[in-house]
Amino acid sequence: MLTKRIGSMLVNPGGPGFGGTDLPQNVDSYFSATLIEAFDIIGWDPRGTGQSTPAVDCVADYDKYFTSNPSSTESEHQALVDISKAFNDECEKKSGEILPYISTNATARDIDMIRAALGEDKITYFGFSYGSELGATWATMFPTTVRAAVLDGATDPTSNYMQGGLDQAKGFETEFTKFLAQCSANKKCPFYNKGNAEGAFDSLIKKLDTQPLVVSKDRAAVNQTIAYTAISQAMYSSTIWPELEIALSDAQQGDGAGLLDLFDSYYRRTEDGTYGNELEAFNAIMCLDDPGPKTVEEADSYIPKFLAAAPRLGISFTGSYNCVFWPAKPDPRIDITGNGAGPIVVVGTTGDAATPLASSRKMASTLQDGRLVVVTEDRHTGYGANECVVSAVDKYLITTKVTFAEKAC
């Protein structure tokens, strides 16, 4: 039976910094046939992202700016400070004109402009990851225009820049601990190491500090930072864990190519060696929304907290001072309430490193009428993981009715 067309559904893939036009172009990969039939699915590139004109564009050589090791000496620390300043200088030089105008608040207003241009009094929204934060901001600003909204892989709307980083560090550490434990328990795991994958990793990461692995003469050698970034990429989904097992095993044998491939995937490096502008836009939006510490010393004061929250990976969440020196004046995101928007469905996943379940739970409780679907899965975002979550979300989006406060899938 055909589903009657309902109207438009605006979609955002997250980031912040990702353009949103690939979602409609690859709609079958993201949404069920039911939603595709019922809605005109509309994506757009938020301000400064994707094919927007102009888009944030800072640097071409990511190896130069994003491969410095965590600091253990005064000179290494100064190098991190200097590289943050250099990156910001390039952003201001190439994109300074638009940097003040691409905050989450500004893009939330754009959502309402798109709705008005479509001629719809109320509209449906589906946001993944940071798209949940954007959607919650829009729903708080324009509650009477919300027909229905799904926030999948939701951030904690009450946390600040540093607390959000600490939550993520703990989330990635939890998943990586699980990854190592599974490898230690499985003799077929390439990084098994006689049942001590944990110890093998600790030895490997220490060695990479002083003996980085050269993969090619035109690329940065695989050091601790590249390894940490590769691990972060793999923790977004357990489907990538086998690739990380092989990459770590190869690195142990002196071959860093697998870790470099995962690093490149994280930064969306293309075959011709170029990058999208996702990272530049990410920094620009984050630093506008909540710049965090105002000095290098204040930022460094959090290092012990990151190490306590994530003993193995916490150091990789420190050492970036972009927001400390960011050239544009902040536009702090409004307080999220969702007051008057009606029921909003939040999806959280038990094994989500980037937006841990506790963050999604906090989003649901902060919204005036937030409802939570908990998906048991090791992946970032939950829609599509199983029929239970797809059915619950689709039913709500089609009918706007939701009968549960919290549902387990």
Residue pairs with C-beta under 8 A, 6 or more apart in sequence:
2 37
3 34
3 37
3 38
3 398
4 38
5 37
5 38
5 39
5 40
6 38
6 39
6 124
6 398
7 39
7 40
7 120
7 123
7 124
7 147
8 39
8 40
8 41
8 42
8 115
8 118
8 120
8 123
8 124
9 35
9 39
9 40
9 41
9 42
9 123
9 124
9 125
9 126
9 397
10 42
10 43
10 44
10 111
10 114
10 115
10 123
10 124
10 125
10 126
11 20
11 23
11 24
11 30
11 41
11 42
11 43
11 125
11 126
11 127
11 131
12 18
12 20
12 23
12 43
12 46
12 125
12 126
12 127
12 128
12 130
12 131
12 134
12 135
13 19
13 20
13 22
13 23
13 43
13 128
13 129
13 131
14 127
14 128
14 129
14 130
14 131
14 132
14 153
15 49
15 129
15 130
15 131
15 278
15 281
15 282
15 285
16 46
16 49
16 104
16 130
16 133
16 134
16 281
16 282
16 285
16 286
16 289
17 48
17 49
17 56
17 277
17 278
17 279
17 280
17 281
17 282
17 283
17 284
17 285
18 49
18 50
18 278
19 43
19 45
19 46
19 49
19 50
19 51
19 52
19 276
20 43
20 44
20 45
20 46
20 49
20 50
21 43
21 44
21 45
21 50
21 51
22 43
23 30
23 41
23 43
24 41
24 42
24 43
25 43
27 36
27 41
28 36
30 384
31 41
31 126
32 384
32 390
32 394
34 394
34 398
35 41
35 394
35 397
38 397
38 398
39 124
39 397
42 114
42 118
44 110
44 114
45 51
45 52
45 55
46 52
46 102
46 107
46 110
46 134
47 98
47 101
47 102
47 106
47 107
47 110
48 54
48 55
48 56
48 95
48 98
48 102
48 277
48 281
48 284
48 285
49 55
49 56
49 277
49 278
49 281
50 276
50 277
54 95
54 97
54 98
55 95
55 277
55 281
56 91
56 95
56 98
56 99
56 102
56 277
56 280
56 281
56 284
57 94
57 95
57 277
57 280
58 87
58 90
58 91
58 94
58 95
58 277
58 280
58 283
59 65
59 87
59 90
59 280
60 274
60 275
62 267
62 269
62 275
62 279
63 219
63 220
64 83
64 220
65 83
65 86
65 87
66 225
66 229
66 267
66 279
67 220
67 223
67 225
67 226
68 76
68 79
68 80
68 83
68 225
68 319
69 76
69 209
69 223
69 224
69 225
70 76
70 224
70 225
70 315
70 316
70 318
70 319
71 77
71 79
71 80
71 319
72 209
77 319
80 319
80 320
80 321
81 296
81 321
84 320
84 321
84 322
84 324
84 325
85 321
85 325
87 283
87 322
88 322
88 325
88 326
88 327
91 99
91 280
91 283
91 284
91 327
92 99
92 327
95 280
95 284
96 327
96 328
99 284
99 288
99 327
99 328
100 288
100 328
100 329
100 331
102 281
102 284
102 285
102 288
103 285
103 288
103 289
103 331
103 333
104 133
104 134
104 137
104 285
104 288
104 289
104 333
105 137
105 141
105 289
105 331
105 333
105 334
106 331
107 134
108 134
108 137
108 138
108 141
108 142
109 141
111 125
111 134
111 138
111 142
112 138
112 141
112 142
112 145
115 123
115 142
115 145
121 145
122 144
122 145
122 146
122 147
123 145
123 146
123 147
124 147
124 148
124 149
124 397
125 135
125 138
125 139
125 146
125 148
125 149
125 150
126 135
126 149
126 150
126 152
126 397
127 133
127 134
127 135
127 149
127 150
127 151
127 152
128 152
128 153
128 381
128 383
129 152
129 153
129 155
129 354
129 355
129 380
129 381
130 155
131 151
131 152
132 151
132 152
132 153
132 154
132 155
132 346
132 355
132 360
132 363
133 154
133 155
133 157
133 333
133 336
135 149
135 150
135 151
136 149
136 151
136 154
136 157
136 336
136 338
136 344
136 363
136 367
137 333
137 334
137 336
138 146
139 146
139 149
139 338
139 341
139 344
139 367
140 334
140 335
140 336
140 337
140 338
140 339
140 341
141 334
143 338
143 339
143 340
143 341
143 342
144 340
146 341
146 342
146 344
147 400
148 342
148 343
148 344
148 345
148 396
148 397
148 400
149 341
149 344
149 345
150 344
150 345
150 346
150 347
150 383
150 393
150 396
150 397
151 344
151 345
151 346
151 347
151 360
151 363
152 346
152 347
152 381
152 382
152 383
152 393
153 347
153 348
153 349
153 352
153 354
153 355
153 360
153 380
153 381
153 382
154 346
154 347
154 348
154 355
154 359
154 360
154 363
154 364
155 164
155 355
155 359
155 363
156 163
156 164
156 167
156 358
156 359
156 362
156 363
157 335
157 336
157 362
157 363
157 366
158 336
158 362
158 366
159 167
159 359
159 362
160 290
160 292
161 286
161 290
161 291
161 292
161 293
161 323
162 292
162 293
162 302
164 290
165 302
165 306
165 317
166 302
166 305
166 306
166 309
166 317
167 356
167 358
167 359
168 317
168 353
168 354
168 355
168 356
169 306
169 309
169 310
169 313
169 314
169 317
170 309
170 310
170 356
171 352
171 353
171 354
171 355
171 356
171 359
172 231
172 232
172 235
172 310
172 313
172 353
172 354
173 309
173 310
173 311
173 312
173 313
173 314
174 351
174 353
174 356
175 235
175 351
175 353
175 378
176 231
176 235
176 312
176 313
176 353
177 312
178 351
178 378
179 234
179 235
179 238
179 241
179 244
180 197
180 198
180 201
181 197
181 198
182 189
182 241
183 189
183 191
183 192
183 197
183 245
184 192
184 193
184 195
184 196
184 197
184 198
185 195
186 192
187 195
189 197
189 245
190 245
190 246
190 248
190 249
191 197
191 200
191 201
191 245
191 246
191 248
191 249
191 252
193 199
193 200
193 252
200 248
200 252
201 248
201 312
202 312
204 227
204 248
204 251
204 252
205 224
205 227
205 228
205 312
208 222
208 223
208 224
208 227
208 251
209 223
209 224
212 221
212 222
212 223
212 226
212 256
213 221
213 222
213 251
213 254
213 255
213 256
213 259
214 221
214 222
214 256
215 221
215 222
215 255
215 256
215 257
215 260
219 260
220 226
221 256
222 251
222 256
222 259
222 260
222 263
224 316
225 316
226 256
226 259
226 260
226 263
227 251
227 259
228 313
228 315
228 316
229 262
229 263
229 266
229 267
229 316
230 244
230 247
230 258
230 259
230 260
230 261
230 262
230 263
230 266
231 244
231 262
231 313
232 266
232 313
232 316
232 353
233 240
233 262
233 263
233 265
233 266
234 240
234 241
234 243
234 244
234 262
235 353
235 354
236 353
236 354
236 379
236 380
237 378
237 379
237 380
238 351
238 377
238 378
238 379
239 379
240 262
243 258
243 261
243 262
244 258
244 262
246 258
247 257
247 258
247 259
247 261
247 262
248 258
248 259
250 256
250 257
250 258
250 259
251 258
251 259
267 275
267 278
267 279
268 275
268 276
268 278
269 275
270 276
283 322
283 323
283 326
284 326
284 328
286 323
287 322
287 323
287 326
287 328
287 330
288 326
288 328
288 330
288 331
289 330
289 331
289 332
289 333
290 330
290 332
290 333
291 323
291 324
291 326
291 330
292 299
292 323
292 324
293 299
293 301
293 302
293 323
293 324
294 324
295 324
296 321
296 324
299 318
299 321
299 324
300 318
302 318
303 315
303 318
306 314
306 315
306 317
306 318
307 314
307 315
308 314
310 317
336 363
336 366
336 367
337 366
337 367
337 368
338 344
338 366
338 367
338 368
338 369
338 370
339 368
340 368
341 367
341 368
341 369
342 369
342 400
343 369
343 370
343 371
343 396
343 400
343 402
344 367
344 369
344 370
344 371
345 370
345 371
345 372
345 373
345 392
345 393
345 396
345 402
346 360
346 361
346 363
346 364
346 367
346 370
346 371
346 372
346 373
347 360
347 372
347 373
347 375
347 381
347 382
347 383
347 389
347 393
348 355
348 357
348 359
348 360
348 361
348 364
348 372
348 373
348 374
348 375
348 382
349 357
349 360
349 374
349 375
349 376
349 377
349 378
349 379
349 380
349 381
349 382
349 385
350 357
350 374
350 375
350 376
350 377
350 378
351 376
351 377
351 378
351 379
352 360
352 379
352 380
352 381
352 382
353 380
354 380
355 380
355 381
357 374
360 372
361 372
363 370
364 370
364 371
364 372
364 406
371 396
371 402
371 404
371 405
371 406
371 407
372 405
372 406
372 407
373 382
373 389
373 392
373 393
373 406
373 407
373 409
374 406
374 407
374 408
374 409
375 382
375 385
375 386
375 388
375 389
375 409
376 408
376 409
377 385
377 386
379 385
382 389
382 409
383 389
383 390
383 393
384 390
385 409
386 409
388 407
388 409
389 409
392 404
392 407
392 409
395 401
395 402
396 402
